[in-house]
Amino acid sequence: MIQSQTTITTSNISKVAIAVLALVFGFGLFIVGFDQGHIFSIVMGEQAFDEMLIHELTHDMRHAAGFPCH
């Protein structure tokens, strides 16, 4: 009679590391897809909404990812 063996492996990736990566991903998604001066407005004030530096930096990546921006 042939017996089959099942091997169960567990991942060594911690849940904290997964949570940190999820936060980084969410923040990056906000930067690329939705930022219209919000990040730099902390430092630059209202001028950041006029210049939209991050928007201009990520403009082509936005369109490639399917985010409409104008």
VEXZADO-248915 format. One record per residue (C-alpha): residue number from 1; y, z, x. Coordinates in nm, 2 decimals, padded with zeros to 4 digits, always signed. Example, Ala and Ser with C-alpha at 12.3 -4.5 7.8 and 13.67 -1.06 7.14 Angstrom:
BEGIN
i|y|z|x
1|-00.45|+00.78|+01.23
2|-00.11|+00.71|+01.37
# end
This chain:
BEGIN
i|y|z|x
1|+00.00|+00.00|+00.00
2|+00.35|-00.09|+00.13
3|+00.62|+00.17|+00.09
4|+00.99|+00.08|+00.09
5|+01.25|+00.29|+00.25
6|+01.60|+00.33|+00.13
7|+01.87|+00.42|+00.38
8|+02.19|+00.59|+00.25
9|+02.49|+00.58|+00.48
10|+02.81|+00.76|+00.43
11|+03.15|+00.66|+00.54
12|+03.34|+00.86|+00.80
13|+03.68|+00.75|+00.67
14|+03.87|+01.04|+00.54
15|+04.04|+01.05|+00.20
16|+04.37|+01.14|+00.37
17|+04.36|+00.82|+00.58
18|+04.29|+00.61|+00.27
19|+04.58|+00.78|+00.08
20|+04.82|+00.72|+00.38
21|+04.72|+00.35|+00.39
22|+04.77|+00.32|+00.02
23|+05.12|+00.47|+00.05
24|+05.20|+00.23|+00.34
25|+05.08|-00.06|+00.13
26|+05.28|+00.05|-00.17
27|+05.60|+00.09|+00.04
28|+05.54|-00.25|+00.21
29|+05.49|-00.41|-00.13
30|+05.82|-00.26|-00.25
31|+06.00|-00.39|+00.06
32|+05.87|-00.74|+00.04
33|+05.87|-00.78|-00.34
34|+06.14|-00.57|-00.49
35|+06.40|-00.45|-00.24
36|+06.75|-00.58|-00.31
37|+06.94|-00.35|-00.07
38|+06.79|-00.02|-00.19
39|+06.65|+00.09|+00.15
40|+06.97|+00.03|+00.35
41|+07.19|+00.17|+00.07
42|+07.10|+00.52|+00.20
43|+07.29|+00.44|+00.52
44|+07.52|+00.16|+00.43
45|+07.62|+00.25|+00.07
46|+07.72|-00.02|-00.18
47|+07.76|-00.28|+00.10
48|+07.38|-00.30|+00.14
49|+07.35|-00.44|-00.21
50|+07.59|-00.72|-00.12
51|+07.43|-00.81|+00.21
52|+07.06|-00.76|+00.11
53|+06.94|-00.77|+00.47
54|+06.57|-00.70|+00.40
55|+06.57|-00.95|+00.12
56|+06.70|-01.22|+00.35
57|+06.45|-01.12|+00.62
58|+06.15|-01.14|+00.39
59|+06.28|-01.42|+00.17
60|+06.02|-01.69|+00.25
61|+05.74|-01.43|+00.25
62|+05.85|-01.33|-00.10
63|+05.81|-01.68|-00.23
64|+05.48|-01.73|-00.05
65|+05.35|-01.41|-00.22
66|+05.47|-01.53|-00.56
67|+05.77|-01.30|-00.61
68|+06.06|-01.48|-00.78
69|+06.39|-01.36|-00.64
70|+06.65|-01.62|-00.76
# end
